[in-house]
Structures are given as structure tokens and as C-alpha cells.
Amino acid sequence: MNVLIVHAHPEPQSFCTAMMQRMRDRFESQGHVVSVSDLYAKQFNPVASAADFSQRNNPDYLVYALEQRHAQKTGSLPTDIAEELALLEQCDLLILNFPLYWFSLPAILKGWIDRVFLSGVVYGGRNFYDRGLMKGKRALLAFTLGGREHMFGGNAIHGELETMLRPVLRGSLGYAGFDVLKPFAAYHVPYITQEARVTMLEQLDAAVDALATRPLIDYPSLDDFDPQMNPLK
């Protein structure tokens, strides 16, 4: 199996980085091929803009998704996007590893999705959800956060984590066709003991070992909708 870990933490000594290294080592010990895209180390540019296109199809008006298609067709993608896209296309499992910022992704990771999830390659037209072009691949979020576990849930103060992360779980990964696994959350990380951190890494090991049976998040099938995307039932 080819695994791509996209890592988005600015501190190399962080627990989030330790999680990335632990997952990398665990997968490699099992004989899998692991690539790590460390976005801060690469100084990845997260800003999707006209500067991404050296040969514009329409120089007078920017439609980013259409220019993505044109750049892919003409072989004029920027090197940073082309390299990340190649890693994405090769992987069987995509892991996004990050600290939770304001109930969401760090900007550098959101920008990675904006620039690398190419129209016509990752999605496009009616190729979304169970017909997305990433169909057959799996995806997992592994992240750290400051809150305690009891703060998240149906009746908890912050609500459900999966609802909070719907823009990436459903709007990006699910939309692109990935089989999206239940996320792995490392709670209250800045405030717990070293012993608790060790236990958490052992729990991450167990999650890696049990990926084959890890629950999936349910998403729509286009078979249940008409051509105008009205529900059939």
C-alpha cells in the first residue's frame, strides 16, 4: 500500500509531528511505502491565484477550476502543485495530519486542498461522492486539539467533531470520492502528561493496525438522485 501523509504543523518537536513520525514508522514496519509531504518544511504556498497559471486559457477572466484543467492538459502546472498531485494520485491512503485551528484546518493545509485537488483529476462534472475520481482510495484525518474529549459530542459544548469538520470530511474528501475513515483525535494535548502522550501514541498504533475495520463516514450515492440532483425517494 502507498500511504501519503500530508503534515501541517509548524513545530518539528510538536506532538502532532510525533504522530506523523509514529504513523510513518508503523506503516513502514508493515511493509507499506510512505511519503510525507511536510507543508511547513516545504514552505508550501497555500494561496490559489492567477499566479498558478503560466499559460492561461482565458487571460481576461480567472475561473480557477477551468484553468486547472487547462494547465493539466497543457502540462503547465506549477512544479509544487504537480509534485503534490503526483503523490496524491499514487497513494492508496491519504492522511491529513494537523492541529485543529478554530474548528478547522490550518490555512496551509486548506490551501493544499485548494491548489492540489485539481478539477478534472480529483473531481469534475458528475464525478463526485461515490463517482469521485479518487474512488478506491481511503482518507483519514489525524489531528491534535486542546479541548477535552467530553467537550465534543451530541450534547457537548462544542458539538460533534464530525459536524465541525464537515467541510473537509464531506466537502473535500468525500466529494472527491475517497472512502473517509472515522477521524483520529488526540485530545487536550498541550496539557496532558508525558505518560498520557505515550498512551495516545499507542492508541494511534492500534488505529493504524485496525484501519481495515475502522468505520467509514457515510456519504450520498448519485444513484439516489436524478440528473438535476433531486432525491429519487
Accessible surface in RSA format (square Angstrom, percent):
REM  Atomic radii and reference values for relative SASA: ProtOr
REM  Chains: A
REM  Algorithm: Lee & Richards
REM  Probe-radius: 1.40
REM  Slices: 20
REM RES _ NUM      All-atoms   Total-Side   Main-Chain    Non-polar    All polar
REM                ABS   REL    ABS   REL    ABS   REL    ABS   REL    ABS   REL
RES MET A   1    73.57  38.1  27.56  18.2  46.01 109.5  28.75  24.4  44.82  59.4
RES ASN A   2    57.75  39.8  57.68  55.7   0.07   0.2   8.75  21.1  49.00  47.4
RES VAL A   3     1.64   1.1   0.00   0.0   1.64   4.0   0.20   0.2   1.44   3.9
RES LEU A   4     1.52   0.8   1.52   1.1   0.00   0.0   1.52   1.1   0.00   0.0
RES ILE A   5     0.00   0.0   0.00   0.0   0.00   0.0   0.00   0.0   0.00   0.0
RES VAL A   6     0.00   0.0   0.00   0.0   0.00   0.0   0.00   0.0   0.00   0.0
RES HIS A   7     1.68   0.9   1.68   1.2   0.00   0.0   0.11   0.1   1.57   1.8
RES ALA A   8     0.12   0.1   0.00   0.0   0.12   0.3   0.00   0.0   0.12   0.3
RES HIS A   9    32.57  17.8  27.67  19.2   4.91  12.6  11.62  12.0  20.96  24.4
RES PRO A  10    70.30  51.2  47.04  42.9  23.26  84.6  47.77  39.4  22.53 140.0
RES GLU A  11    72.73  41.8  72.13  54.6   0.60   1.4  32.67  63.2  40.07  32.7
RES PRO A  12   102.54  74.7  87.65  79.9  14.89  54.1  92.27  76.2  10.27  63.8
RES GLN A  13   166.68  93.2 132.39  96.8  34.29  81.6  48.18 102.6 118.49  89.9
RES SER A  14    17.58  14.9   7.44   9.9  10.13  23.3  15.77  33.6   1.81   2.5
RES PHE A  15    22.74  11.4  11.00   6.8  11.75  30.6  14.31   8.7   8.44  24.1
RES CYS A  16     1.77   1.3   0.62   0.7   1.14   2.7   0.62   1.6   1.14   1.2
RES THR A  17     6.90   4.9   6.90   7.0   0.00   0.0   6.73   9.0   0.17   0.3
RES ALA A  18    30.91  28.4  27.28  42.1   3.63   8.2  28.12  39.6   2.79   7.4
RES MET A  19     1.00   0.5   1.00   0.7   0.00   0.0   0.93   0.8   0.08   0.1
RES MET A  20    11.04   5.7  11.04   7.3   0.00   0.0  11.04   9.4   0.00   0.0
RES GLN A  21    72.02  40.3  71.97  52.6   0.05   0.1   9.82  20.9  62.20  47.2
RES ARG A  22    79.31  33.3  75.54  38.5   3.77   9.0  22.76  31.1  56.56  34.3
RES MET A  23     0.22   0.1   0.00   0.0   0.22   0.5   0.22   0.2   0.00   0.0
RES ARG A  24    75.15  31.6  75.15  38.3   0.00   0.0  14.57  19.9  60.58  36.7
RES ASP A  25    74.27  52.0  68.25  67.9   6.02  14.2  28.70  67.6  45.56  45.4
RES ARG A  26    82.09  34.5  79.19  40.4   2.90   6.9  11.17  15.3  70.92  43.0
RES PHE A  27     1.73   0.9   1.73   1.1   0.00   0.0   1.73   1.0   0.00   0.0
RES GLU A  28    85.99  49.4  69.86  52.9  16.13  38.4  23.62  45.7  62.38  50.9
RES SER A  29    91.59  77.4  45.84  61.2  45.75 105.4  50.68 107.9  40.90  57.3
RES GLN A  30    81.03  45.3  48.07  35.1  32.96  78.5  37.35  79.5  43.68  33.1
RES GLY A  31    64.14  79.1   0.00   N/A  64.14  79.1  35.35  97.0  28.80  64.5
RES HIS A  32    48.15  26.3  40.28  28.0   7.87  20.1  27.65  28.5  20.50  23.9
RES VAL A  33    95.62  62.9  91.46  82.8   4.16  10.0  95.10  82.6   0.52   1.4
RES VAL A  34    22.71  14.9   0.00   0.0  22.71  54.7   0.00   0.0  22.71  61.6
RES SER A  35    38.75  32.7  33.00  44.0   5.75  13.3  13.86  29.5  24.89  34.9
RES VAL A  36    46.66  30.7  19.73  17.9  26.93  64.9  19.73  17.1  26.93  73.0
RES SER A  37     0.00   0.0   0.00   0.0   0.00   0.0   0.00   0.0   0.00   0.0
RES ASP A  38    38.66  27.1  37.96  37.8   0.70   1.6  12.74  30.0  25.92  25.8
RES LEU A  39     0.00   0.0   0.00   0.0   0.00   0.0   0.00   0.0   0.00   0.0
RES TYR A  40    74.02  34.6  62.91  35.8  11.11  28.9  49.07  36.9  24.96  30.8
RES ALA A  41    79.15  72.8  38.77  59.8  40.38  91.9  51.42  72.4  27.73  73.5
RES LYS A  42    93.78  45.8  63.02  38.7  30.77  73.3  64.13  57.7  29.65  31.6
RES GLN A  43   158.96  88.9 132.94  97.2  26.02  61.9  40.37  85.9 118.59  89.9
RES PHE A  44    11.40   5.7   2.65   1.6   8.75  22.8   6.78   4.1   4.62  13.2
RES ASN A  45    67.02  46.2  61.94  59.9   5.08  12.2  26.90  64.8  40.11  38.8
RES PRO A  46    43.24  31.5  36.97  33.7   6.27  22.8  36.99  30.5   6.25  38.8
RES VAL A  47    91.41  60.2  87.52  79.2   3.89   9.4  91.31  79.3   0.10   0.3
RES ALA A  48    41.42  38.1  16.37  25.3  25.06  57.0  16.37  23.0  25.06  66.4
RES SER A  49    37.14  31.4  33.20  44.3   3.93   9.1  29.10  62.0   8.03  11.3
RES ALA A  50    42.44  39.0  36.11  55.7   6.32  14.4  36.36  51.2   6.07  16.1
RES ALA A  51    96.61  88.8  55.49  85.6  41.12  93.5  68.58  96.6  28.03  74.3
RES ASP A  52     5.61   3.9   4.11   4.1   1.51   3.6   0.74   1.7   4.88   4.9
RES PHE A  53    12.33   6.2   1.29   0.8  11.04  28.7   1.60   1.0  10.73  30.7
RES SER A  54    96.40  81.5  54.76  73.1  41.64  95.9  55.66 118.5  40.74  57.1
RES GLN A  55   100.20  56.0  93.02  68.0   7.18  17.1  33.34  71.0  66.86  50.7
RES ARG A  56    63.29  26.6  38.38  19.6  24.91  59.3  15.84  21.6  47.45  28.8
RES ASN A  57    97.18  67.0  73.04  70.6  24.14  58.1   3.30   7.9  93.88  90.7
RES ASN A  58    62.25  42.9  60.42  58.4   1.83   4.4  18.15  43.7  44.10  42.6
RES PRO A  59    98.37  71.7  75.38  68.7  22.99  83.6  75.90  62.7  22.47 139.7
RES ASP A  60   133.81  93.7  98.80  98.3  35.01  82.8  33.70  79.3 100.11  99.8
RES TYR A  61   153.29  71.6 148.66  84.6   4.63  12.0 104.05  78.2  49.24  60.7
RES LEU A  62    65.64  36.6  41.76  29.9  23.88  60.0  41.76  29.3  23.88  64.3
RES VAL A  63    62.12  40.9  57.76  52.3   4.36  10.5  61.51  53.4   0.62   1.7
RES TYR A  64    44.78  20.9  39.01  22.2   5.77  15.0  38.81  29.2   5.97   7.4
RES ALA A  65    33.10  30.4  30.74  47.4   2.35   5.4  30.74  43.3   2.35   6.2
RES LEU A  66   101.34  56.4  97.14  69.5   4.20  10.6  97.31  68.3   4.03  10.8
RES GLU A  67     3.89   2.2   3.54   2.7   0.35   0.8   0.32   0.6   3.57   2.9
RES GLN A  68     5.36   3.0   5.36   3.9   0.00   0.0   1.58   3.4   3.78   2.9
RES ARG A  69    97.90  41.1  91.52  46.7   6.38  15.2  31.15  42.6  66.75  40.5
RES HIS A  70    45.24  24.7  41.02  28.5   4.23  10.8  30.07  31.0  15.17  17.7
RES ALA A  71     1.17   1.1   1.16   1.8   0.02   0.0   1.16   1.6   0.02   0.0
RES GLN A  72    73.53  41.1  60.68  44.3  12.86  30.6  16.62  35.4  56.91  43.2
RES LYS A  73   179.70  87.7 144.26  88.5  35.44  84.4  96.04  86.4  83.66  89.1
RES THR A  74    59.51  42.3  27.77  28.1  31.75  75.7  36.87  49.5  22.64  34.2
RES GLY A  75    70.50  86.9   0.00   N/A  70.50  86.9  35.51  97.4  34.99  78.4
RES SER A  76    14.59  12.3   2.35   3.1  12.24  28.2   9.88  21.0   4.71   6.6
RES LEU A  77    27.57  15.4   9.94   7.1  17.63  44.3   9.94   7.0  17.63  47.4
RES PRO A  78    33.60  24.5  21.91  20.0  11.69  42.5  33.60  27.7   0.00   0.0
RES THR A  79    98.44  70.0  88.93  90.2   9.51  22.7  54.79  73.6  43.65  66.0
RES ASP A  80    47.23  33.1  41.89  41.7   5.34  12.6  33.81  79.6  13.42  13.4
RES ILE A  81     1.82   1.0   1.82   1.4   0.00   0.0   1.82   1.3   0.00   0.0
RES ALA A  82    40.68  37.4  33.75  52.1   6.93  15.8  35.12  49.5   5.57  14.7
RES GLU A  83    98.26  56.4  91.65  69.3   6.61  15.7  36.50  70.6  61.76  50.4
RES GLU A  84     3.09   1.8   3.09   2.3   0.00   0.0   0.24   0.5   2.85   2.3
RES LEU A  85     5.65   3.1   5.65   4.0   0.00   0.0   5.65   4.0   0.00   0.0
RES ALA A  86    40.74  37.5  37.38  57.7   3.35   7.6  40.45  57.0   0.28   0.8
RES LEU A  87    41.67  23.2  39.51  28.3   2.16   5.4  39.72  27.9   1.95   5.2
RES LEU A  88     0.00   0.0   0.00   0.0   0.00   0.0   0.00   0.0   0.00   0.0
RES GLU A  89    83.68  48.0  67.02  50.7  16.66  39.7  19.23  37.2  64.45  52.6
RES GLN A  90   114.05  63.8  98.69  72.1  15.36  36.6  42.32  90.1  71.73  54.4
RES CYS A  91     2.31   1.7   1.72   1.9   0.59   1.4   2.20   5.6   0.12   0.1
RES ASP A  92    63.18  44.3  60.81  60.5   2.38   5.6  16.64  39.2  46.54  46.4
RES LEU A  93     0.00   0.0   0.00   0.0   0.00   0.0   0.00   0.0   0.00   0.0
RES LEU A  94     0.09   0.0   0.00   0.0   0.09   0.2   0.00   0.0   0.09   0.2
RES ILE A  95     0.00   0.0   0.00   0.0   0.00   0.0   0.00   0.0   0.00   0.0
RES LEU A  96     0.31   0.2   0.31   0.2   0.00   0.0   0.31   0.2   0.00   0.0
RES ASN A  97     0.00   0.0   0.00   0.0   0.00   0.0   0.00   0.0   0.00   0.0
RES PHE A  98     0.00   0.0   0.00   0.0   0.00   0.0   0.00   0.0   0.00   0.0
RES PRO A  99    11.11   8.1  11.11  10.1   0.00   0.0  11.11   9.2   0.00   0.0
RES LEU A 100    26.84  14.9   8.23   5.9  18.61  46.8   8.23   5.8  18.61  50.1
RES TYR A 101    86.51  40.4  82.10  46.7   4.41  11.5  69.52  52.2  16.99  20.9
RES TRP A 102   242.78  97.4 215.22 104.2  27.56  64.7 190.36 101.5  52.42  85.0
RES PHE A 103    99.38  49.7  93.60  58.0   5.79  15.1  93.60  56.7   5.79  16.6
RES SER A 104    54.22  45.8  52.70  70.3   1.52   3.5  24.28  51.7  29.93  41.9
RES LEU A 105    17.39   9.7   5.98   4.3  11.41  28.7   5.98   4.2  11.41  30.7
RES PRO A 106     0.92   0.7   0.44   0.4   0.48   1.7   0.92   0.8   0.00   0.0
RES ALA A 107    80.03  73.6  64.61  99.7  15.41  35.1  69.91  98.5  10.11  26.8
RES ILE A 108    17.27   9.8  15.36  11.4   1.91   4.6  15.36  11.1   1.91   5.2
RES LEU A 109     0.00   0.0   0.00   0.0   0.00   0.0   0.00   0.0   0.00   0.0
RES LYS A 110    99.71  48.6  99.71  61.2   0.00   0.0  72.91  65.6  26.80  28.5
RES GLY A 111     2.47   3.0   0.00   N/A   2.47   3.0   2.13   5.9   0.34   0.8
RES TRP A 112     0.00   0.0   0.00   0.0   0.00   0.0   0.00   0.0   0.00   0.0
RES ILE A 113    10.85   6.2  10.09   7.5   0.76   1.8  10.09   7.3   0.76   2.1
RES ASP A 114    53.78  37.7  39.86  39.7  13.92  32.9  15.27  35.9  38.51  38.4
RES ARG A 115     4.54   1.9   4.51   2.3   0.03   0.1   0.00   0.0   4.54   2.7
RES VAL A 116     0.00   0.0   0.00   0.0   0.00   0.0   0.00   0.0   0.00   0.0
RES PHE A 117    15.41   7.7  11.54   7.1   3.87  10.1  11.54   7.0   3.87  11.1
RES LEU A 118     0.20   0.1   0.20   0.1   0.00   0.0   0.20   0.1   0.00   0.0
RES SER A 119     5.42   4.6   4.92   6.6   0.50   1.2   0.00   0.0   5.42   7.6
RES GLY A 120    36.36  44.8   0.00   N/A  36.36  44.8  11.45  31.4  24.91  55.8
RES VAL A 121    22.08  14.5  13.34  12.1   8.74  21.1  16.90  14.7   5.18  14.0
RES VAL A 122     0.18   0.1   0.18   0.2   0.00   0.0   0.18   0.2   0.00   0.0
RES TYR A 123    56.91  26.6  56.91  32.4   0.00   0.0  38.37  28.8  18.54  22.9
RES GLY A 124     5.29   6.5   0.00   N/A   5.29   6.5   4.43  12.1   0.86   1.9
RES GLY A 125    66.67  82.2   0.00   N/A  66.67  82.2  43.58 119.6  23.09  51.7
RES ARG A 126   121.30  50.9 116.19  59.2   5.11  12.2  56.83  77.7  64.47  39.1
RES ASN A 127    59.09  40.8  59.09  57.1   0.00   0.0   0.04   0.1  59.05  57.1
RES PHE A 128    29.83  14.9  29.83  18.5   0.00   0.0  29.83  18.1   0.00   0.0
RES TYR A 129    35.89  16.8  32.27  18.4   3.62   9.4  18.01  13.5  17.88  22.0
RES ASP A 130    44.18  30.9  34.17  34.0  10.01  23.7  31.07  73.1  13.11  13.1
RES ARG A 131   105.68  44.4  96.74  49.3   8.93  21.3  37.39  51.1  68.28  41.4
RES GLY A 132     3.36   4.1   0.00   N/A   3.36   4.1   0.00   0.0   3.36   7.5
RES LEU A 133    72.84  40.6  48.92  35.0  23.92  60.1  52.53  36.9  20.31  54.6
RES MET A 134     7.97   4.1   7.75   5.1   0.22   0.5   7.97   6.8   0.00   0.0
RES LYS A 135   139.02  67.8 115.95  71.1  23.08  54.9  71.96  64.8  67.06  71.4
RES GLY A 136    66.35  81.8   0.00   N/A  66.35  81.8  35.44  97.3  30.90  69.2
RES LYS A 137    30.89  15.1  30.89  19.0   0.00   0.0  19.40  17.5  11.48  12.2
RES ARG A 138    59.36  24.9  59.36  30.3   0.00   0.0  25.09  34.3  34.27  20.8
RES ALA A 139     0.20   0.2   0.20   0.3   0.00   0.0   0.20   0.3   0.00   0.0
RES LEU A 140     2.09   1.2   1.94   1.4   0.15   0.4   1.94   1.4   0.15   0.4
RES LEU A 141     0.00   0.0   0.00   0.0   0.00   0.0   0.00   0.0   0.00   0.0
RES ALA A 142     0.00   0.0   0.00   0.0   0.00   0.0   0.00   0.0   0.00   0.0
RES PHE A 143     0.00   0.0   0.00   0.0   0.00   0.0   0.00   0.0   0.00   0.0
RES THR A 144    10.22   7.3   9.97  10.1   0.25   0.6   3.77   5.1   6.45   9.8
RES LEU A 145    11.38   6.3   4.25   3.0   7.13  17.9  11.29   7.9   0.09   0.2
RES GLY A 146    31.84  39.3   0.00   N/A  31.84  39.3  16.95  46.5  14.88  33.3
RES GLY A 147    17.55  21.6   0.00   N/A  17.55  21.6  10.84  29.8   6.71  15.0
RES ARG A 148   115.61  48.5 114.85  58.5   0.76   1.8  16.73  22.9  98.87  59.9
RES GLU A 149   114.00  65.4 108.82  82.3   5.18  12.3  31.36  60.6  82.64  67.5
RES HIS A 150   135.08  73.8 110.71  76.9  24.38  62.4  87.00  89.7  48.09  56.0
RES MET A 151    56.20  29.1  55.29  36.6   0.91   2.2  51.78  44.0   4.42   5.9
RES PHE A 152    26.46  13.2   8.60   5.3  17.86  46.5   8.93   5.4  17.53  50.2
RES GLY A 153    18.66  23.0   0.00   N/A  18.66  23.0  18.56  50.9   0.11   0.2
RES GLY A 154    60.74  74.9   0.00   N/A  60.74  74.9  25.45  69.8  35.29  79.0
RES ASN A 155   162.37 112.0 123.27 119.1  39.10  94.2  39.20  94.3 123.17 119.0
RES ALA A 156    27.47  25.3   5.17   8.0  22.30  50.7  14.57  20.5  12.90  34.2
RES ILE A 157   146.71  83.5 106.26  79.2  40.45  97.5 116.56  83.9  30.16  81.8
RES HIS A 158    67.23  36.7  48.91  34.0  18.32  46.9  33.35  34.4  33.88  39.4
RES GLY A 159    22.95  28.3   0.00   N/A  22.95  28.3  22.10  60.7   0.85   1.9
RES GLU A 160    84.36  48.4  80.12  60.6   4.24  10.1  27.51  53.2  56.86  46.4
RES LEU A 161    19.43  10.8  17.28  12.4   2.15   5.4  17.28  12.1   2.15   5.8
RES GLU A 162    63.50  36.5  57.62  43.6   5.88  14.0  24.40  47.2  39.10  31.9
RES THR A 163    96.45  68.6  84.47  85.6  11.98  28.6  65.33  87.7  31.12  47.0
RES MET A 164    26.05  13.5   4.49   3.0  21.56  51.3  15.85  13.5  10.20  13.5
RES LEU A 165     2.50   1.4   1.45   1.0   1.05   2.6   2.50   1.8   0.00   0.0
RES ARG A 166   129.56  54.4 128.56  65.5   1.01   2.4  37.13  50.7  92.44  56.0
RES PRO A 167    97.14  70.8  84.31  76.9  12.83  46.6  92.17  76.1   4.97  30.9
RES VAL A 168     6.62   4.4   5.65   5.1   0.96   2.3   6.40   5.6   0.22   0.6
RES LEU A 169     3.19   1.8   3.19   2.3   0.00   0.0   3.19   2.2   0.00   0.0
RES ARG A 170    64.97  27.3  64.97  33.1   0.00   0.0   9.37  12.8  55.60  33.7
RES GLY A 171    45.01  55.5   0.00   N/A  45.01  55.5  25.29  69.4  19.72  44.2
RES SER A 172    17.46  14.8  12.42  16.6   5.04  11.6   4.24   9.0  13.22  18.5
RES LEU A 173     0.08   0.0   0.08   0.1   0.00   0.0   0.08   0.1   0.00   0.0
RES GLY A 174     2.14   2.6   0.00   N/A   2.14   2.6   0.19   0.5   1.95   4.4
RES TYR A 175    72.90  34.0  72.90  41.5   0.00   0.0  44.17  33.2  28.73  35.4
RES ALA A 176     1.59   1.5   1.59   2.5   0.00   0.0   1.59   2.2   0.00   0.0
RES GLY A 177     5.96   7.3   0.00   N/A   5.96   7.3   1.17   3.2   4.79  10.7
RES PHE A 178     6.89   3.4   0.00   0.0   6.89  17.9   0.00   0.0   6.89  19.7
RES ASP A 179    64.28  45.0  60.75  60.5   3.52   8.3   4.36  10.3  59.92  59.8
RES VAL A 180     0.99   0.7   0.00   0.0   0.99   2.4   0.00   0.0   0.99   2.7
RES LEU A 181     2.16   1.2   2.16   1.5   0.00   0.0   2.16   1.5   0.00   0.0
RES LYS A 182    95.29  46.5  95.29  58.5   0.00   0.0  56.75  51.1  38.53  41.0
RES PRO A 183    15.58  11.4   6.57   6.0   9.01  32.7   6.57   5.4   9.01  56.0
RES PHE A 184    19.68   9.8  18.57  11.5   1.11   2.9  19.68  11.9   0.00   0.0
RES ALA A 185    21.12  19.4   5.30   8.2  15.82  36.0   5.30   7.5  15.82  41.9
RES ALA A 186     0.13   0.1   0.00   0.0   0.13   0.3   0.13   0.2   0.00   0.0
RES TYR A 187    42.78  20.0  41.56  23.6   1.22   3.2  23.66  17.8  19.11  23.6
RES HIS A 188    29.05  15.9  29.05  20.2   0.00   0.0  25.89  26.7   3.15   3.7
RES VAL A 189    12.72   8.4  12.72  11.5   0.00   0.0  12.72  11.1   0.00   0.0
RES PRO A 190    81.80  59.6  51.38  46.8  30.41 110.6  58.64  48.4  23.15 143.9
RES TYR A 191   148.74  69.4 113.76  64.7  34.98  91.0  77.63  58.3  71.11  87.7
RES ILE A 192    33.87  19.3  20.65  15.4  13.22  31.9  26.07  18.8   7.81  21.2
RES THR A 193    91.00  64.7  82.52  83.7   8.48  20.2  84.03 112.9   6.97  10.5
RES GLN A 194   120.81  67.6 115.31  84.3   5.50  13.1  59.74 127.2  61.06  46.3
RES GLU A 195   137.70  79.1 129.94  98.3   7.76  18.5  48.96  94.7  88.74  72.5
RES ALA A 196    35.29  32.5  27.67  42.7   7.63  17.3  33.35  47.0   1.94   5.1
RES ARG A 197    56.81  23.9  56.81  29.0   0.00   0.0  12.58  17.2  44.24  26.8
RES VAL A 198    67.19  44.2  66.76  60.4   0.43   1.0  67.09  58.3   0.10   0.3
RES THR A 199    62.00  44.1  62.00  62.9   0.00   0.0  41.34  55.5  20.66  31.2
RES MET A 200    26.37  13.7  25.39  16.8   0.99   2.3  25.88  22.0   0.50   0.7
RES LEU A 201    24.08  13.4  24.00  17.2   0.08   0.2  24.08  16.9   0.00   0.0
RES GLU A 202    93.78  53.8  87.59  66.3   6.20  14.8  29.01  56.1  64.77  52.9
RES GLN A 203    97.12  54.3  90.51  66.2   6.61  15.7  32.82  69.9  64.30  48.8
RES LEU A 204     1.13   0.6   1.13   0.8   0.00   0.0   1.13   0.8   0.00   0.0
RES ASP A 205    13.91   9.7  13.85  13.8   0.06   0.1   5.50  13.0   8.41   8.4
RES ALA A 206    57.68  53.0  50.61  78.1   7.07  16.1  55.36  78.0   2.32   6.1
RES ALA A 207    10.19   9.4   4.31   6.6   5.88  13.4   9.50  13.4   0.69   1.8
RES VAL A 208     7.11   4.7   1.11   1.0   6.00  14.4   1.14   1.0   5.97  16.2
RES ASP A 209    75.27  52.7  40.69  40.5  34.58  81.8  28.55  67.2  46.72  46.6
RES ALA A 210    47.44  43.6  41.59  64.2   5.85  13.3  47.43  66.8   0.01   0.0
RES LEU A 211     8.44   4.7   6.56   4.7   1.88   4.7   6.56   4.6   1.88   5.1
RES ALA A 212    96.55  88.8  61.10  94.3  35.45  80.6  63.70  89.7  32.85  87.0
RES THR A 213   116.03  82.5  88.74  90.0  27.29  65.0  80.77 108.5  35.26  53.3
RES ARG A 214    47.36  19.9  35.83  18.3  11.53  27.4   6.12   8.4  41.24  25.0
RES PRO A 215    83.04  60.5  72.51  66.1  10.53  38.3  83.04  68.6   0.00   0.0
RES LEU A 216   101.90  56.8  73.08  52.3  28.82  72.4  73.81  51.8  28.09  75.6
RES ILE A 217    34.15  19.4  22.52  16.8  11.63  28.0  26.74  19.3   7.41  20.1
RES ASP A 218   134.17  94.0 110.57 110.1  23.59  55.8  41.57  97.8  92.60  92.3
RES TYR A 219    43.57  20.3  20.16  11.5  23.40  60.9  23.08  17.3  20.48  25.2
RES PRO A 220    32.73  23.9  18.45  16.8  14.28  51.9  30.05  24.8   2.69  16.7
RES SER A 221    31.35  26.5  29.52  39.4   1.83   4.2  25.94  55.2   5.41   7.6
RES LEU A 222     7.85   4.4   4.23   3.0   3.62   9.1   4.23   3.0   3.62   9.7
RES ASP A 223    95.53  66.9  77.13  76.8  18.40  43.5  29.83  70.2  65.70  65.5
RES ASP A 224    67.51  47.3  65.09  64.8   2.42   5.7  16.69  39.3  50.82  50.7
RES PHE A 225    63.41  31.7  50.84  31.5  12.57  32.7  50.84  30.8  12.57  36.0
RES ASP A 226    35.42  24.8  31.66  31.5   3.77   8.9  14.63  34.4  20.79  20.7
RES PRO A 227    87.70  63.9  79.16  72.2   8.54  31.0  83.69  69.1   4.01  24.9
RES GLN A 228   133.48  74.6 107.16  78.3  26.33  62.7  54.73 116.5  78.75  59.7
RES MET A 229    67.65  35.0  52.33  34.6  15.32  36.5  48.77  41.5  18.88  25.0
RES ASN A 230    78.93  54.4  78.51  75.9   0.43   1.0  16.39  39.4  62.54  60.5
RES PRO A 231    91.09  66.4  72.87  66.4  18.23  66.3  72.87  60.2  18.23 113.3
RES LEU A 232   106.83  59.5  72.66  52.0  34.18  85.9  76.04  53.4  30.79  82.9
RES LYS A 233   217.23 106.0 155.74  95.6  61.49 146.4 138.77 124.9  78.46  83.6
END  Absolute sums over single chains surface
CHAIN  1 A    11830.8       9307.6       2523.3       6501.9       5328.9
END  Absolute sums over all chains
TOTAL         11830.8       9307.6       2523.3       6501.9       5328.9
